[in-house]
Amino acid sequence: MTSSTDSRRAYHHGDLRRAVLTAALDAITTDGPAALSLRDLARRAGVSHAAPAHHFKDRAGLLTAIATEGFDLLATTLADASDLSDAGVRYVRFAMDHPAHFQVMFQPDLHHPTDPALLAAKSRAGNRLREAVADAVETDDPRLAGIAAWSLAHGFATLLLTHNLTDPVGDRAPEDVFRSLADLLFAT
């Protein structure tokens, strides 16, 4: 564990922002975003209670940073998808690997939904999904096909994270189950 002196030293080296984000992600994973407070994060990160506000201004600012980081990570995750099914599998894997980001990203009431950096990151991730849909599905309404693909991946990931698919998935890898669903519905 870092001492208060080490935390202050890290702050002066530019590590405070990351330390607070990491503490926030841990807290969200454990207790959900509703339980998040800047004062608690300062305690967890070993810094003064005012230090997180220096980088994030308020709770919504912190959650905006988490959502932005999440959409950037998702865009990177989707970048090398080989097809629509693979994009969906990567989406599900992202949710499993980054559950705190995933919880915050799609709850605009938690963050500043019009933040320019957030909008840019969200657009990059959305473009990746739209590209995968456009390459896989011939339709007169690509937007509707995109909604269907996103709904399948997002719904599956959400149900998986909330343990609602424990029995149906059983001992099979969630990625394999999702791929079977995508193949069934989109004939990829």
C-alpha positions in Angstrom: 0.0 0.0 0.0 1.3 3.5 -0.8 1.9 5.9 2.0 0.4 9.4 1.9 3.9 10.8 1.1 4.2 8.4 -1.9 0.8 9.4 -3.1 1.7 13.1 -3.0 4.9 12.3 -4.8 2.9 10.4 -7.5 0.6 13.3 -7.8 3.4 15.6 -8.6 4.6 13.2 -11.2 1.2 13.2 -12.9 -0.1 9.9 -11.5 -3.0 11.2 -9.5 -5.5 11.1 -12.3 -4.8 7.5 -13.0 -4.8 6.6 -9.3 -8.2 8.1 -8.9 -9.5 6.4 -12.0 -8.2 3.1 -10.9 -9.7 3.5 -7.4 -13.0 4.5 -9.1 -13.0 1.4 -11.3 -12.3 -0.8 -8.3 -15.1 0.8 -6.4 -17.6 0.5 -9.3 -16.7 -3.1 -9.8 -17.3 -3.8 -6.1 -20.2 -1.5 -5.3 -21.6 -0.2 -8.5 -21.5 3.4 -9.8 -24.2 4.7 -7.4 -22.0 4.2 -4.4 -19.1 6.3 -5.8 -18.0 9.4 -4.0 -15.0 11.6 -4.6 -14.2 11.7 -0.9 -14.1 7.9 -0.7 -11.9 7.7 -3.9 -9.5 10.2 -2.3 -9.2 7.9 0.7 -8.7 4.8 -1.5 -6.1 6.6 -3.6 -4.3 8.0 -0.4 -4.7 11.6 -1.4 -6.4 14.7 0.1 -10.2 14.8 -0.2 -9.9 17.8 -2.6 -7.4 16.2 -4.9 -9.8 14.2 -7.2 -11.7 17.4 -7.9 -8.5 18.9 -9.3 -8.7 16.6 -12.3 -12.4 15.8 -12.5 -14.3 18.8 -11.0 -17.1 16.6 -9.8 -18.5 13.0 -9.7 -20.0 13.3 -13.1 -16.7 14.5 -14.5 -15.0 11.5 -13.1 -17.6 9.2 -14.6 -17.3 11.0 -17.9 -13.6 10.2 -17.9 -14.4 6.5 -17.2 -17.0 6.4 -19.9 -14.6 8.1 -22.4 -11.8 5.7 -21.5 -14.3 2.8 -21.9 -15.4 3.8 -25.4 -11.8 4.3 -26.4 -11.0 0.8 -25.1 -14.0 -0.6 -26.9 -13.0 1.0 -30.2 -9.6 -0.5 -29.9 -11.1 -3.9 -29.0 -13.3 -3.8 -32.1 -10.7 -2.5 -34.5 -9.3 -5.8 -35.7 -12.6 -7.8 -35.7 -12.7 -10.2 -38.7 -16.4 -10.1 -39.1 -19.7 -9.3 -37.4 -19.7 -12.3 -35.2 -16.1 -11.6 -34.1 -17.0 -8.0 -33.4 -19.8 -9.2 -31.1 -17.6 -11.7 -29.4 -15.1 -8.9 -28.8 -17.9 -6.7 -27.4 -18.9 -9.4 -25.0 -15.2 -10.0 -24.0 -14.8 -6.2 -23.5 -17.8 -6.2 -21.1 -16.4 -9.1 -19.1 -12.9 -7.6 -19.0 -14.0 -4.1 -18.2 -17.2 -4.4 -16.2 -16.9 -1.0 -14.4 -16.4 0.8 -17.7 -19.3 -1.1 -19.2 -21.6 -0.1 -16.3 -20.8 3.6 -16.7 -20.6 3.9 -20.5 -24.3 3.3 -21.2 -25.8 5.4 -18.4 -25.8 9.0 -19.6 -27.5 10.1 -16.4 -24.2 9.3 -14.6 -21.9 11.4 -16.7 -21.7 14.5 -19.0 -23.2 13.0 -22.2 -22.3 16.0 -24.4 -18.6 16.1 -23.4 -16.6 16.4 -26.6 -14.0 13.8 -25.7 -16.8 11.4 -24.7 -18.7 12.0 -28.0 -15.6 11.4 -30.0 -14.7 8.1 -28.3 -18.3 7.0 -28.5 -18.3 7.8 -32.3 -15.1 5.8 -32.8 -16.6 2.7 -31.1 -19.9 3.1 -32.9 -18.1 3.4 -36.3 -16.3 0.1 -35.6 -19.6 -1.7 -35.0 -21.3 0.0 -38.0 -18.3 -1.2 -40.2 -18.7 -4.7 -39.1 -22.5 -4.6 -39.8 -22.0 -3.1 -43.2 -19.5 -5.8 -44.2 -21.8 -8.6 -43.0 -25.4 -7.7 -43.6 -27.0 -6.8 -46.8 -30.0 -4.6 -46.0 -31.9 -1.5 -47.1 -31.7 -0.3 -43.5 -28.1 -0.6 -42.2 -29.0 1.5 -39.1 -31.7 -1.0 -38.1 -29.2 -3.9 -38.7 -26.7 -2.1 -36.5 -29.3 -1.7 -33.7 -30.1 -5.4 -33.9 -26.4 -6.4 -33.8 -25.7 -4.0 -30.9 -28.8 -5.1 -29.0 -27.7 -8.7 -29.3 -24.1 -8.1 -28.1 -25.1 -5.6 -25.4 -28.0 -7.6 -24.1 -25.9 -10.8 -24.0 -23.1 -9.0 -22.2 -25.4 -7.3 -19.7 -27.2 -10.6 -19.0 -23.9 -12.3 -18.6 -22.5 -9.7 -16.2 -25.7 -9.8 -14.0 -25.4 -13.6 -13.8 -28.7 -14.2 -15.7 -27.1 -16.5 -18.2 -25.3 -18.8 -15.7 -27.6 -21.7 -16.3 -28.2 -21.3 -20.0 -24.5 -20.9 -20.8 -23.5 -23.6 -18.4 -19.8 -24.6 -18.7 -19.5 -23.4 -22.3 -17.4 -20.3 -23.0 -19.6 -17.2 -23.3 -17.8 -16.3 -26.5 -18.8 -19.6 -28.1 -22.4 -19.2 -27.0 -22.5 -15.6 -28.4 -20.9 -16.7 -31.7 -23.6 -19.4 -32.1 -26.4 -16.8 -31.4 -24.9 -14.4 -33.9 -24.6 -17.1 -36.5 -28.1 -18.1 -35.9 -29.6 -14.6 -36.2 -27.3 -13.0 -38.7 -26.1 -16.1 -40.7 -22.6 -14.6 -40.8 
